[in-house]
Amino acid sequence: MLKANDPSLHSWIEIAPNSDFPIQNLPFGIFETDDRDPRVGVAIGDYVFDLLAVARLNFFELIDIDPNVFHRPYLNDFIALGKPTWRAVRNRVSALLRNDNDEISGSSELIDKCLVKQSDVRMLMPVKVGNYTDFYSSIEHATNVGTMFRDPKNALLPNWKHIPIGYHGRASSIVLSGTDIRRPNGQTKAPDAELPTFGPTRLLDFELEVAFITGKETKLGDTITPNEADNYIFGLVLFNDWSARDMQTWEYVPLGPFLAKSFASSISPWVVTLDALEPFKVKGPVQDPKPLPYLEFTGNHNYDINLEVLIKPEGGQETSICHSNYKYMYWNMNQQLAHQSSNGCNLQIGDMYASGTISGHDKGSYGSMLELTWRGTQPIKLADGTERKFINDYDTVIMRGFGEKNGIRIGFGEVKGKVLPAL
């Protein structure tokens, strides 16, 4: 067991039992306040632990690290120090926050310097994303989409069970939770129309995803195996891949998603480390046919992470519309990363890799409105009595996720975005 994951640990900070951020989590992020410029912090309960302040007070003196690496607007420079350093810092933070350690807790002055209420901070993008890949790795989602748009008896394309399908997406439009999303304009073509038209999408959708962030580079031409991938992954965030379904239907042939996806993707602000998620590793679905040798792996690389989607109308209450789980993924993240590098494509620190829509077996676990309403033919009723086929203007879409084991809840917080009308 990793030292910082010990379920018997308790903090001197009071933490609610249902908090996403117990002492066993300690996710990393970038924050600022009115009197603290952008810097690295760690979430603990309802607080942020200021790592720049901690480093400047010499609490990391036994770790060979420059305190200024925490005085950055992104995590990339810290991530570049490598997995032994990430683990050493997380272990030291865990020690400083333990209820049997008074190095900081013994002084109200040190507490004020090192702790900030989460309600008083502004979260910023955690990483500078250089490259973004979106996969298509849920067999339930791919089957649903294939059933809707193609022959239900041959819902999966012939390559789907042989290769982790993905495409290179738009990194510049990945935004932080809380950022408003403008309904995009684009070309669409009605089934009975002779020509396409240009205007706001009528079928705006969310896609429930989890994304991992790479923390180690490779050189052009290098490849990695699934069993090596853990050493290249820093951590995970929740990911909403906003989609304009009517634009997507018209434009995706022959080269796949383009403007229907590139207008916005939203992520949660805290990066939960792969180390913190170690207790939630589970066996994934049986892969039949057997993957090619370069995609074979040993051990478990799926993760039991509960996922939820809610819709909140303007001035209304939240309605939970989906409960899914990251463990349903057919192709796991280690296989995804190995496949990404298999042609010699070089990996870079801060690259983001989204899972693709995560759907389960039953309707309540479908990870998009496209599936939940079955192309709009089965509307969802919200708590205020209104119905949704897709996402309306001024709706806020909220996603939450957590793993729970041995009484310990490791959560991601939430990712949310409010839809504004098209210009």
C-alpha positions as CSV (number, residue, x, y, z in Angstrom):
1,M,0.0,0.0,0.0
2,L,1.2,3.5,-0.8
3,K,1.8,5.3,2.5
4,A,-0.5,8.3,1.7
5,N,-3.3,5.9,0.8
6,D,-3.5,4.3,4.3
7,P,-7.3,4.2,5.2
8,S,-6.5,4.6,8.9
9,L,-5.0,8.1,8.4
10,H,-6.9,11.1,9.7
11,S,-6.2,14.8,9.4
12,W,-6.1,17.6,12.0
13,I,-8.4,19.5,9.6
14,E,-12.0,18.7,10.1
15,I,-13.3,16.9,7.0
16,A,-16.9,15.9,6.4
17,P,-17.5,12.2,5.9
18,N,-18.9,12.8,2.4
19,S,-16.0,15.1,1.3
20,D,-14.3,14.3,-2.0
21,F,-11.0,15.4,-0.5
22,P,-10.0,13.4,2.5
23,I,-6.3,13.0,3.5
24,Q,-6.1,9.9,1.3
25,N,-6.8,11.9,-1.9
26,L,-4.7,15.1,-2.0
27,P,-5.3,16.1,-5.6
28,F,-3.2,18.9,-7.2
29,G,-4.5,22.1,-8.8
30,I,-3.7,25.7,-9.6
31,F,-5.4,28.5,-7.6
32,E,-5.3,32.2,-6.9
33,T,-6.9,34.6,-4.4
34,D,-7.0,38.4,-4.0
35,D,-3.7,38.3,-2.3
36,R,-2.0,35.2,-3.7
37,D,-1.0,35.0,-7.3
38,P,-1.4,31.7,-9.3
39,R,0.3,28.8,-7.6
40,V,0.1,25.1,-6.9
41,G,-2.3,23.8,-4.2
42,V,-3.6,20.6,-2.9
43,A,-7.3,20.1,-1.9
44,I,-8.0,18.9,1.6
45,G,-11.5,18.9,2.9
46,D,-13.0,22.4,2.4
47,Y,-9.5,23.9,2.2
48,V,-6.6,24.4,-0.2
49,F,-3.1,23.6,1.1
50,D,-0.8,26.3,-0.4
51,L,2.3,24.3,-1.6
52,L,4.3,27.5,-2.4
53,A,3.9,28.7,1.1
54,V,4.7,25.3,2.5
55,A,7.9,25.1,0.4
56,R,9.0,28.6,1.3
57,L,8.7,27.6,5.0
58,N,11.2,24.8,4.3
59,F,8.7,21.9,4.9
60,F,10.0,20.2,1.8
61,E,13.6,20.5,2.7
62,L,14.3,16.7,2.6
63,I,13.0,16.7,-1.0
64,D,15.3,18.0,-3.7
65,I,12.9,20.5,-5.1
66,D,13.0,24.2,-5.9
67,P,10.1,26.0,-4.1
68,N,9.6,28.2,-7.2
69,V,8.2,25.1,-9.1
70,F,5.0,25.7,-7.1
71,H,4.9,29.4,-8.2
72,R,3.6,28.6,-11.6
73,P,0.3,29.2,-13.5
74,Y,0.2,25.5,-14.6
75,L,1.3,22.2,-13.1
76,N,3.4,21.3,-16.1
77,D,6.8,22.2,-14.5
78,F,6.0,20.3,-11.3
79,I,4.8,17.3,-13.3
80,A,8.0,17.4,-15.4
81,L,10.0,16.5,-12.2
82,G,8.8,12.9,-12.5
83,K,6.8,10.3,-10.6
84,P,9.3,9.9,-7.7
85,T,8.9,13.6,-6.9
86,W,5.1,13.6,-7.3
87,R,5.0,10.7,-4.8
88,A,7.5,12.3,-2.4
89,V,5.6,15.6,-2.3
90,R,2.2,13.8,-1.8
91,N,3.7,11.7,1.0
92,R,5.1,14.7,2.7
93,V,1.8,16.7,2.4
94,S,0.1,13.7,3.9
95,A,2.5,13.6,6.8
96,L,2.1,17.4,7.4
97,L,-1.7,17.0,7.5
98,R,-1.9,14.0,9.7
99,N,-3.6,14.5,13.1
100,D,-0.4,13.3,14.9
101,N,1.8,15.9,13.2
102,D,2.0,19.4,14.8
103,E,4.7,20.9,12.4
104,I,2.0,23.2,11.0
105,S,-1.1,22.5,13.1
106,G,0.8,23.6,16.3
107,S,0.9,27.2,15.1
108,S,-2.1,29.4,14.1
109,E,0.3,31.6,12.2
110,L,1.6,28.7,10.0
111,I,-2.0,27.5,9.5
112,D,-3.0,31.0,8.2
113,K,0.0,31.0,5.8
114,C,-0.6,27.5,4.5
115,L,-4.3,27.0,4.4
116,V,-7.0,28.8,2.4
117,K,-10.7,28.1,2.3
118,Q,-11.8,26.7,-1.0
119,S,-14.7,29.2,-1.0
120,D,-12.1,32.0,-1.1
121,V,-10.0,30.8,-4.0
122,R,-10.4,31.0,-7.8
123,M,-9.4,27.8,-9.5
124,L,-7.5,28.0,-12.8
125,M,-6.7,25.5,-15.6
126,P,-4.5,22.9,-13.9
127,V,-2.3,22.2,-16.9
128,K,-1.2,23.8,-20.2
129,V,-2.7,21.3,-22.7
130,G,-0.5,20.9,-25.7
131,N,-2.3,18.0,-27.3
132,Y,-5.7,16.4,-26.8
133,T,-6.9,13.0,-28.0
134,D,-10.5,11.9,-27.6
135,F,-11.1,8.2,-27.6
136,Y,-14.3,6.1,-28.3
137,S,-13.8,3.3,-25.9
138,S,-17.1,2.4,-24.3
139,I,-18.6,-0.6,-26.0
140,E,-22.1,0.2,-24.7
141,H,-21.9,3.7,-26.1
142,A,-20.5,2.6,-29.5
143,T,-23.2,-0.1,-29.7
144,N,-25.9,2.4,-28.9
145,V,-24.7,4.9,-31.5
146,G,-24.2,2.1,-34.1
147,T,-27.7,0.8,-33.4
148,M,-29.2,4.3,-33.9
149,F,-27.4,5.3,-37.1
150,R,-26.5,2.0,-38.7
151,D,-27.7,-1.6,-38.8
152,P,-28.5,-2.7,-35.3
153,K,-27.3,-6.2,-36.1
154,N,-23.9,-4.8,-37.0
155,A,-23.7,-1.9,-34.6
156,L,-20.0,-2.0,-34.1
157,L,-17.7,-1.2,-37.1
158,P,-15.3,-4.1,-38.0
159,N,-12.3,-2.4,-36.4
160,W,-13.8,-1.4,-33.1
161,K,-12.8,-4.5,-31.0
162,H,-9.3,-4.5,-32.5
163,I,-8.2,-0.9,-32.0
164,P,-8.8,1.9,-29.5
165,I,-10.5,4.4,-31.8
166,G,-9.7,8.0,-31.2
167,Y,-9.1,11.3,-32.9
168,H,-6.9,14.4,-32.4
169,G,-9.1,17.1,-30.9
170,R,-8.8,20.8,-30.3
171,A,-6.7,21.6,-27.2
172,S,-7.3,25.4,-27.3
173,S,-11.0,25.1,-26.5
174,I,-10.6,23.0,-23.3
175,V,-11.9,25.2,-20.5
176,L,-12.2,25.0,-16.7
177,S,-15.4,24.0,-14.8
178,G,-17.6,27.1,-14.3
179,T,-16.8,28.6,-17.8
180,D,-20.0,29.4,-19.7
181,I,-20.5,27.5,-23.0
182,R,-21.8,29.4,-26.0
183,R,-24.1,27.4,-28.2
184,P,-22.2,26.9,-31.5
185,N,-23.3,27.8,-35.0
186,G,-22.6,25.4,-37.8
187,Q,-23.8,23.7,-40.9
188,T,-26.6,21.2,-40.6
189,K,-28.8,19.4,-43.1
190,A,-32.3,18.2,-42.4
191,P,-33.0,14.7,-43.7
192,D,-35.7,16.0,-46.1
193,A,-33.7,19.1,-47.2
194,E,-31.9,19.4,-50.5
195,L,-29.2,21.8,-49.2
196,P,-27.6,22.5,-45.8
197,T,-28.2,25.6,-43.7
198,F,-26.0,27.6,-41.2
199,G,-27.2,28.5,-37.7
200,P,-27.3,27.5,-34.1
201,T,-27.2,23.8,-33.3
202,R,-30.5,22.4,-32.2
203,L,-29.1,19.2,-30.7
204,L,-26.6,20.3,-28.1
205,D,-25.3,17.4,-26.0
206,F,-22.9,16.5,-23.3
207,E,-20.6,13.5,-23.2
208,L,-19.7,12.0,-19.8
209,E,-16.0,11.3,-19.9
210,V,-12.9,11.0,-17.7
211,A,-9.5,12.3,-19.0
212,F,-6.0,11.4,-18.0
213,I,-3.0,13.7,-18.2
214,T,0.5,12.5,-19.2
215,G,3.4,13.3,-17.0
216,K,6.4,11.9,-18.9
217,E,7.6,12.6,-22.4
218,T,8.8,10.3,-25.1
219,K,10.9,11.0,-28.2
220,L,9.5,10.9,-31.7
221,G,9.7,7.3,-32.8
222,D,9.5,5.8,-29.2
223,T,6.7,3.5,-28.1
224,I,5.5,2.3,-24.8
225,T,3.6,-0.8,-23.7
226,P,0.3,-0.9,-21.6
227,N,2.4,-2.2,-18.7
228,E,4.6,0.9,-18.8
229,A,1.8,3.4,-19.1
230,D,1.3,3.9,-15.4
231,N,4.7,5.6,-15.3
232,Y,3.5,8.1,-17.9
233,I,0.2,9.1,-16.4
234,F,0.1,11.9,-13.7
235,G,-3.6,11.9,-12.9
236,L,-7.2,12.2,-14.0
237,V,-10.0,14.8,-14.3
238,L,-13.7,14.7,-15.1
239,F,-14.3,15.8,-18.7
240,N,-17.4,17.0,-20.5
241,D,-17.0,16.7,-24.3
242,W,-19.7,19.1,-25.5
243,S,-21.2,18.0,-28.8
244,A,-23.5,19.4,-31.5
245,R,-25.2,16.3,-32.8
246,D,-26.9,17.8,-35.9
247,M,-23.6,19.4,-37.0
248,Q,-21.7,16.2,-36.3
249,T,-24.1,14.1,-38.4
250,W,-23.6,16.3,-41.4
251,E,-19.8,16.8,-41.2
252,Y,-18.3,13.6,-39.8
253,V,-18.1,11.8,-43.1
254,P,-15.4,11.1,-44.2
255,L,-12.9,12.4,-41.6
256,G,-14.8,12.2,-38.3
257,P,-15.6,14.9,-35.7
258,F,-14.6,18.5,-36.4
259,L,-16.5,21.7,-35.6
260,A,-19.3,19.7,-33.8
261,K,-16.7,19.0,-31.0
262,S,-14.1,21.7,-31.1
263,F,-16.2,24.6,-29.8
264,A,-15.7,23.6,-26.1
265,S,-14.7,20.8,-23.7
266,S,-14.9,21.3,-19.9
267,I,-12.7,19.8,-17.2
268,S,-12.8,19.7,-13.4
269,P,-10.0,21.8,-11.6
270,W,-8.4,19.2,-9.4
271,V,-6.2,16.5,-10.8
272,V,-6.6,13.2,-8.9
273,T,-3.3,11.3,-9.0
274,L,-3.0,7.8,-10.3
275,D,-1.5,6.9,-6.9
276,A,-4.7,8.1,-5.1
277,L,-6.8,5.9,-7.4
278,E,-4.7,2.8,-6.8
279,P,-7.3,1.2,-4.4
280,F,-10.0,1.4,-7.0
281,K,-8.3,-0.7,-9.7
282,V,-10.6,-3.5,-11.0
283,K,-10.8,-6.0,-13.8
284,G,-12.2,-4.7,-17.0
285,P,-14.6,-6.3,-19.5
286,V,-13.4,-9.4,-21.3
287,Q,-11.8,-8.4,-24.6
288,D,-12.8,-10.8,-27.4
289,P,-11.1,-11.2,-29.8
290,K,-7.8,-11.1,-27.9
291,P,-6.0,-7.8,-28.6
292,L,-2.9,-7.7,-30.7
293,P,0.4,-8.2,-28.7
294,Y,1.2,-4.5,-28.4
295,L,-2.1,-4.0,-26.6
296,E,-1.8,-6.9,-24.2
297,F,-1.3,-6.1,-20.5
298,T,-1.1,-7.8,-17.1
299,G,-3.0,-6.7,-13.9
300,N,-6.1,-4.6,-13.6
301,H,-6.2,-1.2,-15.2
302,N,-9.9,-0.3,-15.1
303,Y,-11.1,1.9,-12.2
304,D,-14.3,1.7,-10.1
305,I,-15.3,5.4,-10.2
306,N,-18.9,6.3,-9.8
307,L,-20.1,9.0,-12.3
308,E,-23.2,11.2,-12.2
309,V,-24.7,13.8,-14.6
310,L,-27.2,16.4,-13.5
311,I,-29.1,19.2,-15.4
312,K,-30.0,22.4,-13.6
313,P,-32.3,24.8,-15.5
314,E,-32.0,28.5,-15.0
315,G,-33.3,29.3,-11.5
316,G,-34.3,25.7,-11.0
317,Q,-33.1,22.7,-9.0
318,E,-30.7,20.0,-10.2
319,T,-32.1,16.7,-11.7
320,S,-29.9,13.7,-11.7
321,I,-30.3,12.0,-15.2
322,C,-27.4,9.5,-15.4
323,H,-25.3,7.2,-13.1
324,S,-22.4,5.5,-14.8
325,N,-19.0,4.1,-13.9
326,Y,-15.5,4.4,-15.4
327,K,-15.0,0.7,-14.9
328,Y,-17.2,0.0,-17.9
329,M,-14.5,1.1,-20.4
330,Y,-13.7,-1.7,-22.9
331,W,-10.3,-0.2,-23.8
332,N,-8.5,0.9,-20.6
333,M,-6.3,4.0,-20.4
334,N,-3.1,2.0,-20.5
335,Q,-4.1,0.5,-23.8
336,Q,-5.2,3.9,-25.1
337,L,-1.8,5.5,-24.3
338,A,0.1,2.5,-25.7
339,H,-1.9,2.8,-28.9
340,Q,-1.3,6.5,-29.1
341,S,2.5,5.9,-29.1
342,S,2.4,2.7,-31.2
343,N,3.2,4.6,-34.4
344,G,6.0,6.6,-32.8
345,C,3.9,9.6,-32.0
346,N,5.7,11.5,-29.1
347,L,4.0,12.1,-25.8
348,Q,4.3,15.4,-24.1
349,I,3.8,16.6,-20.5
350,G,0.3,18.0,-20.0
351,D,-1.3,16.1,-22.9
352,M,-4.9,15.2,-22.3
353,Y,-6.6,12.0,-23.3
354,A,-10.4,11.7,-22.9
355,S,-12.0,8.4,-22.5
356,G,-14.9,8.9,-24.9
357,T,-18.5,8.8,-23.6
358,I,-18.9,6.3,-20.7
359,S,-22.1,4.4,-20.9
360,G,-23.3,1.3,-19.0
361,H,-25.7,-1.5,-19.8
362,D,-29.0,0.1,-18.7
363,K,-30.6,3.3,-19.9
364,G,-30.0,5.2,-16.6
365,S,-26.2,4.7,-17.2
366,Y,-26.0,6.2,-20.7
367,G,-23.5,9.0,-20.8
368,S,-25.1,11.4,-23.3
369,M,-28.5,12.9,-24.2
370,L,-28.3,11.2,-27.6
371,E,-28.6,7.9,-25.8
372,L,-30.7,8.9,-22.8
373,T,-33.4,10.3,-25.1
374,W,-32.7,7.9,-27.9
375,R,-32.2,10.7,-30.5
376,G,-34.8,12.8,-28.9
377,T,-37.7,10.3,-29.2
378,Q,-37.9,9.6,-25.4
379,P,-37.6,13.0,-23.6
380,I,-36.3,13.2,-20.0
381,K,-38.5,14.9,-17.4
382,L,-36.8,17.3,-15.0
383,A,-37.7,18.1,-11.4
384,D,-39.5,21.3,-12.5
385,G,-41.8,19.3,-14.8
386,T,-40.1,20.4,-18.1
387,E,-38.7,18.0,-20.6
388,R,-35.4,17.8,-22.4
389,K,-34.5,16.0,-25.6
390,F,-31.1,17.8,-25.7
391,I,-29.6,20.7,-23.7
392,N,-31.5,24.0,-23.7
393,D,-30.1,27.5,-23.4
394,Y,-29.3,28.5,-19.8
395,D,-29.2,24.9,-18.7
396,T,-26.2,24.0,-16.5
397,V,-24.8,20.5,-16.9
398,I,-23.0,19.2,-13.9
399,M,-20.8,16.0,-13.6
400,R,-19.5,14.5,-10.4
401,G,-17.3,11.4,-9.8
402,F,-15.8,9.5,-6.9
403,G,-14.5,6.1,-5.8
404,E,-15.3,4.6,-2.4
405,K,-13.7,1.7,-0.6
406,N,-13.0,0.8,3.0
407,G,-15.0,3.8,4.1
408,I,-12.7,6.2,2.1
409,R,-14.2,8.4,-0.6
410,I,-11.8,9.7,-3.3
411,G,-13.6,12.3,-5.4
412,F,-13.0,14.7,-8.3
413,G,-15.3,17.5,-7.2
414,E,-17.4,18.5,-10.2
415,V,-17.3,19.9,-13.7
416,K,-20.1,22.2,-14.7
417,G,-20.9,24.5,-17.6
418,K,-23.9,26.8,-18.3
419,V,-25.1,27.1,-21.9
420,L,-25.6,30.5,-23.3
421,P,-27.5,31.3,-26.5
422,A,-25.7,31.4,-29.8
423,L,-24.5,34.7,-31.1
